[in-house]
């Protein structure tokens, strides 16, 4: 598992983020405080405090570089 910090501070960013990660067959979790949300769920993401950075847990060791390249616009 790999953890990175991301910022999703606008509605357009959330929509494009979900579109980008649904291309991968791996599991992704967003962790904000004590809440853990499926990162592929738009409704779940909007239940988080998007004004702060969010931890993204990527549940794979394979293709980590490819995933991080796709997530570059959101990384902090």
C-alpha positions as a LaTeX table, in Angstrom:
\begin{tabular}{lrrr}
\hline
Residue & $x$ (\AA) & $y$ (\AA) & $z$ (\AA) \\
\hline
Unk1 & 0.00 & 0.00 & 0.00 \\
Unk2 & 1.18 & 3.51 & $-0.81$ \\
Unk3 & $-0.15$ & 6.70 & 0.78 \\
Unk4 & 0.00 & 10.17 & $-0.80$ \\
Unk5 & $-1.62$ & 13.49 & 0.07 \\
Unk6 & $-4.01$ & 15.06 & $-2.41$ \\
Unk7 & $-6.08$ & 18.22 & $-2.66$ \\
Unk8 & $-9.62$ & 18.19 & $-4.06$ \\
Unk9 & $-10.67$ & 21.77 & $-3.44$ \\
Unk10 & $-13.21$ & 22.19 & $-6.26$ \\
Unk11 & $-16.15$ & 20.29 & $-7.74$ \\
Unk12 & $-14.40$ & 19.99 & $-11.11$ \\
Unk13 & $-11.31$ & 18.52 & $-9.43$ \\
Unk14 & $-13.43$ & 15.90 & $-7.64$ \\
Unk15 & $-15.16$ & 14.88 & $-10.88$ \\
Unk16 & $-11.93$ & 14.58 & $-12.86$ \\
Unk17 & $-10.22$ & 12.76 & $-9.95$ \\
Unk18 & $-12.96$ & 10.10 & $-9.84$ \\
Unk19 & $-12.84$ & 9.74 & $-13.63$ \\
Unk20 & $-9.05$ & 9.29 & $-13.50$ \\
Unk21 & $-8.96$ & 6.65 & $-10.76$ \\
Unk22 & $-11.89$ & 4.58 & $-12.04$ \\
Unk23 & $-9.61$ & 3.63 & $-14.95$ \\
Unk24 & $-7.61$ & 1.49 & $-12.50$ \\
Unk25 & $-8.83$ & $-1.83$ & $-11.09$ \\
Unk26 & $-7.19$ & $-1.27$ & $-7.71$ \\
Unk27 & $-8.78$ & $-0.15$ & $-4.45$ \\
Unk28 & $-8.32$ & 3.47 & $-3.36$ \\
Unk29 & $-9.34$ & 4.90 & 0.02 \\
Unk30 & $-9.51$ & 8.54 & 1.07 \\
Unk31 & $-8.71$ & 9.12 & 4.74 \\
Unk32 & $-9.72$ & 12.34 & 6.45 \\
Unk33 & $-9.49$ & 12.26 & 10.24 \\
Unk34 & $-11.35$ & 9.16 & 11.37 \\
Unk35 & $-13.34$ & 8.80 & 8.13 \\
Unk36 & $-12.33$ & 6.34 & 5.42 \\
Unk37 & $-14.16$ & 6.69 & 2.09 \\
Unk38 & $-13.97$ & 4.71 & $-1.16$ \\
Unk39 & $-12.13$ & 7.14 & $-3.45$ \\
Unk40 & $-14.23$ & 6.06 & $-6.44$ \\
Unk41 & $-17.42$ & 7.33 & $-4.76$ \\
Unk42 & $-18.29$ & 10.92 & $-5.66$ \\
Unk43 & $-20.96$ & 11.09 & $-2.95$ \\
Unk44 & $-18.48$ & 9.80 & $-0.37$ \\
Unk45 & $-15.88$ & 12.37 & $-1.35$ \\
Unk46 & $-18.36$ & 15.23 & $-0.94$ \\
Unk47 & $-19.00$ & 14.08 & 2.64 \\
Unk48 & $-15.37$ & 14.96 & 3.53 \\
Unk49 & $-13.90$ & 18.34 & 4.44 \\
Unk50 & $-12.36$ & 19.24 & 1.08 \\
Unk51 & $-10.70$ & 22.43 & 2.33 \\
Unk52 & $-7.87$ & 20.34 & 3.85 \\
Unk53 & $-5.43$ & 17.89 & 2.26 \\
Unk54 & $-6.68$ & 14.29 & 2.21 \\
Unk55 & $-4.64$ & 11.08 & 2.45 \\
Unk56 & $-5.11$ & 8.71 & $-0.48$ \\
Unk57 & $-4.28$ & 5.05 & 0.20 \\
Unk58 & $-3.45$ & 3.11 & $-2.97$ \\
Unk59 & $-3.85$ & $-0.62$ & $-2.35$ \\
Unk60 & $-1.31$ & $-1.98$ & $-4.82$ \\
Unk61 & 2.41 & $-2.21$ & $-5.33$ \\
Unk62 & 2.10 & $-2.76$ & $-9.09$ \\
Unk63 & 1.97 & 0.16 & $-11.53$ \\
Unk64 & 2.57 & 2.69 & $-8.75$ \\
Unk65 & 4.39 & 5.02 & $-11.18$ \\
Unk66 & 1.54 & 4.89 & $-13.69$ \\
Unk67 & $-1.02$ & 5.68 & $-10.98$ \\
Unk68 & 1.06 & 8.56 & $-9.56$ \\
Unk69 & 1.46 & 10.04 & $-13.06$ \\
Unk70 & $-2.32$ & 9.98 & $-13.51$ \\
Unk71 & $-2.75$ & 11.65 & $-10.10$ \\
Unk72 & $-0.16$ & 14.42 & $-10.59$ \\
Unk73 & $-2.74$ & 17.26 & $-10.82$ \\
Unk74 & $-4.07$ & 16.37 & $-7.36$ \\
Unk75 & $-0.86$ & 15.60 & $-5.46$ \\
Unk76 & 0.47 & 18.01 & $-2.86$ \\
\hline
\end{tabular}
